Amino acid sequence: MALPLRERNRLAAAHHIIDTAIDLFDEHGYGQVTVEQIAAAAGVSPRTFYRYFGSKEGLFTTDPYTVIGADQIQPHIDPDDLPGTLRRIIAAVTDPPPQEAVPAGPPWRGMHYVLQEPAVRAAVYTALDEGSRRFTELLRERGMSATQARVTARTYWFGVYFGSLEQWHLDGRVRPPGDYIDQALAALHDLP
């Protein structure tokens, strides 16, 4: 089902703000750009920026679909199929359905800021920690012990998901991100 026009417009605005911010960061440096400059360049008010992203670091941690009251990741989570979950999440964030597609730059265009800027990396780790916490709860509901659930959730969320994205970026993004997820899952499978 296609998104209503208003939601498509808000989603497009969120992506435009992100792309504008990354352009400014690329030109002036992350630390030199303010939220007010981003908002002005994107043609929105600072209040709109804060409503969508909460902070400058939120550009890297906020799922743009939350601005329309949706969650791009949650529908793909299946605690009984964690490898499939990660494959579906990567597919959802790199290849949104055509009816929901909005103009945006390449996926994770700002990944080098995640790797190089301490404040961005800390914010991303905080977001990953929250995702891991939610995974842990789901796994606990499926009967895993607290330790099993926490270790499994963190392994998949930090190790497989984030580790794969880091390596994909460090390798120059020459192969699809899903290939890295598959390699990471194979590495887990091959552990003694």
C-alpha positions in Angstrom: 0.0 0.0 0.0 1.4 3.4 -1.0 2.0 6.1 1.6 -0.5 9.0 1.6 0.9 12.2 0.1 1.3 14.0 3.4 3.4 11.1 4.8 5.5 10.9 1.6 6.2 14.6 1.8 7.3 14.4 5.5 9.5 11.4 4.7 11.0 13.3 1.7 11.6 16.3 4.0 13.4 14.1 6.5 15.6 12.6 3.8 16.2 16.1 2.4 17.4 17.4 5.8 19.7 14.4 6.1 21.2 14.9 2.6 21.6 18.7 3.2 23.3 18.1 6.5 25.7 15.5 5.0 26.5 18.0 2.2 27.3 20.7 4.8 29.4 18.3 6.9 31.3 17.3 3.8 32.0 20.9 2.9 32.7 22.4 6.3 33.3 19.5 8.7 31.0 18.0 11.2 32.0 20.1 14.1 31.7 23.3 12.2 28.0 22.9 11.2 25.2 23.9 13.5 21.6 22.7 13.6 20.5 26.2 12.7 22.7 26.1 9.5 21.4 22.7 8.5 17.8 23.9 9.0 18.3 27.1 7.0 20.0 25.2 4.2 17.3 22.6 4.1 14.5 25.3 4.1 13.0 24.2 7.4 12.8 25.7 10.9 15.2 24.5 13.6 12.0 23.4 15.5 11.2 21.0 12.6 14.7 19.7 12.6 14.6 19.0 16.4 11.1 17.5 16.0 12.4 15.1 13.4 15.9 14.3 14.8 16.3 15.6 18.3 19.9 16.5 17.9 22.6 16.8 15.2 23.7 13.2 16.1 20.1 12.1 15.6 20.7 12.5 11.9 22.6 9.2 12.2 20.4 7.4 14.6 16.8 8.3 13.7 14.9 6.1 11.4 13.4 8.6 8.9 10.2 6.6 9.0 9.6 7.7 12.6 8.7 11.1 11.3 5.6 9.6 9.8 4.9 7.4 12.9 6.2 4.3 11.3 9.1 2.0 12.2 11.1 0.7 9.3 12.9 -2.0 11.3 10.4 -3.4 13.8 8.2 -5.2 11.2 11.2 -7.2 10.1 12.2 -8.6 13.5 11.5 -12.2 14.1 13.2 -13.5 17.2 12.9 -17.1 15.9 14.9 -16.1 12.8 17.7 -13.7 13.7 19.7 -14.3 10.5 16.6 -13.6 8.4 15.8 -10.6 10.6 19.2 -9.0 9.8 18.9 -9.8 6.1 15.4 -8.2 6.0 16.5 -5.1 7.9 19.4 -4.5 5.6 17.1 -4.9 2.6 14.5 -2.6 4.1 16.9 0.2 4.7 18.8 -0.1 1.4 15.9 -0.9 -0.9 12.6 0.6 0.4 9.5 -0.6 -1.5 8.9 1.5 -4.7 5.7 3.0 -3.4 7.6 4.4 -0.4 10.7 5.5 -2.2 11.7 9.1 -1.7 14.6 11.0 -3.1 17.7 10.4 -0.9 21.4 9.9 -1.2 23.1 6.6 -1.1 22.4 4.5 2.0 24.6 5.3 5.0 26.2 8.2 3.1 27.4 9.6 6.4 28.9 6.3 7.6 32.4 7.9 7.7 31.1 10.3 10.3 30.0 7.4 12.5 33.5 6.0 12.3 35.3 9.3 12.7 33.2 11.6 15.0 33.2 10.5 18.7 29.8 12.2 19.4 28.2 10.5 16.4 29.7 7.1 17.3 28.5 7.5 20.9 25.0 8.3 19.7 25.0 5.3 17.3 26.2 3.0 20.1 23.4 4.3 22.3 20.9 3.6 19.5 22.4 0.1 19.0 22.2 -0.5 22.7 18.5 0.3 22.7 17.9 -2.0 19.7 19.9 -4.7 21.5 17.7 -4.2 24.6 14.5 -4.6 22.6 16.0 -7.8 21.0 16.9 -9.1 24.5 13.3 -8.6 25.7 12.0 -10.5 22.7 14.4 -13.3 23.2 13.5 -13.5 26.9 9.9 -13.8 25.9 10.9 -16.8 23.8 12.3 -18.5 26.9 16.0 -17.7 26.7 17.8 -17.0 30.0 18.8 -13.4 30.7 22.5 -14.1 29.8 21.7 -16.0 26.6 19.3 -13.3 25.4 21.6 -10.4 26.1 24.7 -12.1 24.5 22.7 -13.3 21.5 21.1 -9.8 21.0 24.3 -8.0 21.3 26.1 -10.4 19.0 23.6 -9.9 16.3 22.9 -6.2 16.8 26.5 -5.0 17.4 28.6 -7.7 15.9 26.7 -8.8 12.8 24.6 -5.8 11.9 26.9 -2.9 12.9 30.2 -4.8 12.3 29.0 -5.7 8.8 28.1 -2.1 8.0 31.5 -0.9 9.2 33.3 -3.4 7.1 31.1 -2.7 4.1 32.1 1.0 4.4 35.8 0.3 5.0 35.9 -1.9 1.9 34.6 1.0 -0.2 31.0 -0.2 -0.5 31.8 -2.3 -3.6 29.5 -5.2 -2.7 26.0 -5.1 -1.4 25.6 -4.7 2.4 23.7 -8.0 2.5 26.9 -9.8 1.4 28.6 -8.6 4.6 25.7 -9.8 6.7 26.0 -13.2 5.1 29.7 -13.3 5.7 29.2 -12.3 9.4 26.5 -14.9 9.9 28.8 -17.6 8.3 31.6 -16.5 10.7 29.2 -17.0 13.7 28.1 -20.4 12.3 31.8 -21.5 11.9 32.8 -20.6 15.5 33.9 -23.6 17.6 
